[in-house]
Amino acid sequence: MALRRFRSSSFVHVASAACAALALLSLASAPAEARNWRHYPRSVHAAARAAAPADPAFAALVVDANSGRTLYAANEDAPRHPASLTKVMTLYLLFEQLDKGAMTLQTEIPISEHAAAQEPSKLGLQPGDSITVEDAIKAIVTRSANDVAVAIAEAVGGDEAHFAEMMTRKAHALGMSRTRYRNASGLPNDEQITTARDLSVLARATEERFPRYFKYYSTHEFAYDGEIIGNHNHLLGRIDGVDGIKTGYTRASGFNLLTSVHRDGRSLVAVVLGGRTAAARDAFMESLIRDHFAQASNRGHTAPMIAEAAIPPGPPVQLASLNVPAGAIPAPPPRAAAGPVEEGDEDSAEEGSPPAPTPAAKPLPAPAAAKPQPIAASPPPAKPAPVAAAPAPVAAAPATRPAPAAVAAATPAQLGWVKGPDPAVKGPASDAALAAALRAKATTVAAENAPAAPAADKGGWIIQIGISDDASKANDLLARARAQSRGSLAQARPFTEKVAKGGDVFYRARFAGLDSAAAETACRSLKKGGFACFAARDD
């Protein structure tokens, strides 16, 4: 009996020692990916899961870029609006020009009136300006500049409509059969659609074909014209190994993010579409990377390269001509308006002007683990859709107007803004010429429902930020400009100027009471916020 008790006691001691040793060993050999995340509290990731938007526009996908396996999927083949993720394809076609020697990084890209007139986000370039290819790439990656995206489109494709056809053809050649482009920037267009799966294919194809230029997606900041422009992707520098690729936002799309991660021989491509806020989107993306990075292969690149099929040149792209069944790409689900953020204005959306609060969404349950499957160049067959008509040609995208309820927060183009006179070239002679031209072309009377420029301002400087066919819209633009640039416009006097041209009447939105230095400072501040602006003497 004593011997039996001794053996039992010895076994307990030995087992306890073994457990302790195993615990110490496991702590000492914690995987590198776990150590990379140890400074992020577990509560952050739990909160991220809860923050996954129960929004009809939500979709997400995580792909192991080395093996091609899908590690996470939610609505990955459902149609969604890409917003500024569109610019990844814009840059893909620009990278092709660099790759074949048709352009260099120092090639100058001219800025047309059409490019300069794009809505925010933008660099604020003026017609007649130019920008080098390298600066254009950085402006797209950091500020998501819509004016620069259109300039690239015109430099490569001749005009934006033809370039959009080229983008769609390239997408289908890469196997992105559910993607259709109508513009180069991602500004709102109901017919511009893609899927999370298609975007993952584009990200992988870009890195595989253009590794030399893919590095630009990791640009943290960009110095241009005396300004430091930061990247909209807040995960850069926050998560080890993250490449920026691209963020995007419009009211219809929600907050989008396409990114990749390279660390310890592993590589992920991840997509989140339709986030309710930039912060919620970022938290969910962070959680996806944390939860699935260890599942990625570290045995080298074994997945097939993204193949590019040859599509013969022809008339404007129609999905039917590319063997895509009619109705295979239904319209994305509608989203509620997100608040006062302007369409395409990621700066406002992600850096200080969050959308208006919305009712708390129910947590999105984590989808069941997706069955591993390679992502081939051609995605799986599309699900049946209620839309029976074949999509229209690329060149036939109609312009749309906002619903009355959205007018208060609509964009300048949706509110019926028209382009005013080209900006003045700096210098007394050109300023005088511009002022004379303005007086010759217009008959000025007192503005309706707005103060006229005080007589004391004559002989000083004015700035003009827009022109509209509605006095109330002009006044609204003045109020928005003053709210954004309170410091530089503190002493300026807002007024509208009624102008008759033929049978039409327009209202110029202007600020008076400035000297030349104050006018220049105010215009610089407003342009950073995406407003058009030029200064002239008020003789």
Secondary structure as UniProt FT lines:
FT   HELIX           2..28
FT   HELIX           32..36
FT   TURN            37..39
FT   HELIX           42..51
FT   TURN            56..57
FT   STRAND          59..64
FT   TURN            65..67
FT   STRAND          69..74
FT   TURN            76..77
FT   HELIX           83..85
FT   HELIX           86..99
FT   TURN            100..101
FT   TURN            105..106
FT   STRAND          108..110
FT   HELIX           113..116
FT   TURN            127..128
FT   STRAND          130..132
FT   HELIX           133..142
FT   HELIX           146..157
FT   HELIX           160..173
FT   TURN            174..175
FT   TURN            177..178
FT   TURN            190..191
FT   STRAND          193..194
FT   HELIX           196..209
FT   HELIX           211..214
FT   HELIX           215..218
FT   STRAND          221..224
FT   TURN            225..226
FT   STRAND          227..230
FT   TURN            234..238
FT   TURN            240..241
FT   STRAND          242..250
FT   TURN            251..253
FT   STRAND          254..263
FT   TURN            264..265
FT   STRAND          266..275
FT   HELIX           278..292
FT   HELIX           293..295
FT   HELIX           319..322
FT   TURN            326..327
FT   TURN            343..344
FT   HELIX           346..350
FT   TURN            351..352
FT   HELIX           394..396
FT   HELIX           404..409
FT   TURN            412..416
FT   HELIX           428..441
FT   STRAND          444..445
FT   TURN            448..449
FT   HELIX           455..457
FT   TURN            458..459
FT   STRAND          461..468
FT   HELIX           471..484
FT   TURN            486..491
FT   STRAND          493..501
FT   TURN            502..503
FT   STRAND          504..514
FT   HELIX           516..528
FT   TURN            529..530
FT   STRAND          534..537
//
